[in-house]
Amino acid sequence: MKELPGFAECGGIFLNLAPQLGRLVIDCMKMKMALSLAAGANLILSGITFAAGAKTYQVTGTVVAATGSMVTVQKGAEKFEIDIDPATTKGSADLRVGAKVTVTYVMSATKVEASSSAGEPSSPNPTSSP
């Protein structure tokens, strides 16, 4: 094989740098992989945080009434009327009067009305300028 002119001068430099460049590329890839994994973990954990949402509650008792959109469960002397969505609520098709059930639910507001309290003024106080 015939050597190109000037290869010894230039090629020798590049041949000496090749192992260092290879390590640099591998280190860069490792850093990108680590950053990608950290970003993915961050997305997963933030999703879990936001998905937590409202606190869930459970009531176990006997079904005293069941319609397509509501179930009434009696636990002792208390009756719990809970709205259900048959399309999204698991096990809602199996509700029978007299069956013992455990209902898991969340409390959610449909309307919130605020009233001014005695400690807060109902209108802002005018401020005097100097």
Phi and psi in degrees as a GROMACS rama.xvg file:
@    title "Ramachandran Plot"
@    xaxis  label "Phi"
@    yaxis  label "Psi"
@TYPE xy
-93.1407  131.335  LYS-2
-82.1612  142.524  GLU-3
-78.5792  149.362  LEU-4
-65.3014  136.366  PRO-5
81.9953  0.657244  GLY-6
-66.8414  -36.6084  PHE-7
-62.4606  -40.5449  ALA-8
-70.9503  -50.3514  GLU-9
-81.4568  -44.0016  CYS-10
-64.2213  -34.7701  GLY-11
-63.0373  -37.3304  GLY-12
-66.5805  -46.7419  ILE-13
-68.0527  -35.386  PHE-14
-66.2713  -33.5532  LEU-15
-72.8304  -29.87  ASN-16
-84.7245  -19.1473  LEU-17
-55.3724  -48.3689  ALA-18
-63.3456  -36.3048  PRO-19
-69.3625  -40.2154  GLN-20
-65.572  -39.3654  LEU-21
-60.6516  -45.4644  GLY-22
-64.0037  -38.2343  ARG-23
-63.8008  -42.4466  LEU-24
-64.9236  -43.6459  VAL-25
-64.7759  -42.7939  ILE-26
-62.415  -39.2683  ASP-27
-64.7082  -41.6709  CYS-28
-65.0016  -39.5383  MET-29
-63.5147  -40.3682  LYS-30
-65.2823  -41.9817  MET-31
-63.7058  -40.1292  LYS-32
-64.841  -43.3012  MET-33
-63.7433  -43.1232  ALA-34
-66.0534  -38.0985  LEU-35
-64.8219  -43.1484  SER-36
-64.056  -40.4307  LEU-37
-64.9247  -41.2313  ALA-38
-65.3821  -41.0962  ALA-39
-63.2434  -43.2693  GLY-40
-63.4898  -38.762  ALA-41
-62.021  -43.7555  ASN-42
-63.4412  -42.7121  LEU-43
-64.3122  -46.8837  ILE-44
-67.4546  -36.6247  LEU-45
-69.299  -33.8912  SER-46
-65.2346  -39.6757  GLY-47
-65.1785  -40.3624  ILE-48
-61.7242  -46.3372  THR-49
-73.3357  -28.9029  PHE-50
-73.7036  -20.1155  ALA-51
-57.4295  -43.6145  ALA-52
54.1931  -139.134  GLY-53
-76.0663  156.057  ALA-54
-70.0563  140.187  LYS-55
-98.3645  150.137  THR-56
-127.635  161.249  TYR-57
-133.728  145.655  GLN-58
-135.577  132.555  VAL-59
-116.45  129.476  THR-60
-173.703  -163.242  GLY-61
-103.518  137.464  THR-62
-73.7296  121.888  VAL-63
-105.591  -18.7052  VAL-64
-157.271  143.418  ALA-65
-147.355  125.991  ALA-66
-121.302  -176.119  THR-67
-67.6317  -22.132  GLY-68
-125.009  4.61451  SER-69
-153.06  147.87  MET-70
-132.833  139.574  VAL-71
-113.337  121.582  THR-72
-114.44  131.617  VAL-73
-105.383  126.953  GLN-74
-125.028  104.364  LYS-75
66.4034  -125.437  GLY-76
-91.7074  -9.4277  ALA-77
-89.8512  144.62  GLU-78
-117.908  132.283  LYS-79
-112.182  118.152  PHE-80
-99.7202  117.796  GLU-81
-124.426  126.172  ILE-82
-74.3485  141.82  ASP-83
-131.071  154.694  ILE-84
-114.32  106.456  ASP-85
-58.2955  -26.9316  PRO-86
-71.5683  -28.619  ALA-87
-117.738  -11.339  THR-88
-92.5252  119.611  THR-89
-68.7156  135.765  LYS-90
79.6542  5.68986  GLY-91
-71.3231  -21.428  SER-92
-75.5153  -18.9729  ALA-93
-92.3957  9.60544  ASP-94
-75.3375  123.62  LEU-95
-130.842  141.137  ARG-96
-60.4575  132.4  VAL-97
95.2307  -12.6034  GLY-98
-76.7936  145.578  ALA-99
-87.4335  127.006  LYS-100
-133.527  159.061  VAL-101
-120.041  120.694  THR-102
-107.882  126.904  VAL-103
-102.508  129.065  THR-104
-145.836  166.18  TYR-105
-123.317  150.48  VAL-106
-89.806  132.906  MET-107
-140.192  143.773  SER-108
-88.5769  143.289  ALA-109
-103.555  -20.5907  THR-110
-156.752  141.33  LYS-111
-130.365  124.128  VAL-112
-116.31  127.255  GLU-113
-102.599  140.927  ALA-114
-123.064  150.216  SER-115
-74.2371  136.751  SER-116
-86.8463  168.143  SER-117
-64.5172  -29.1122  ALA-118
-78.08  -17.6617  GLY-119
-106.387  137.133  GLU-120
-71.765  146.665  PRO-121
-78.2143  -24.0612  SER-122
-133.734  151.944  SER-123
-67.6512  144.455  PRO-124
-76.9412  135.368  ASN-125
-69.5892  139.936  PRO-126
-103.151  141.9  THR-127
-88.8276  144.271  SER-128
-98.7446  146.948  SER-129
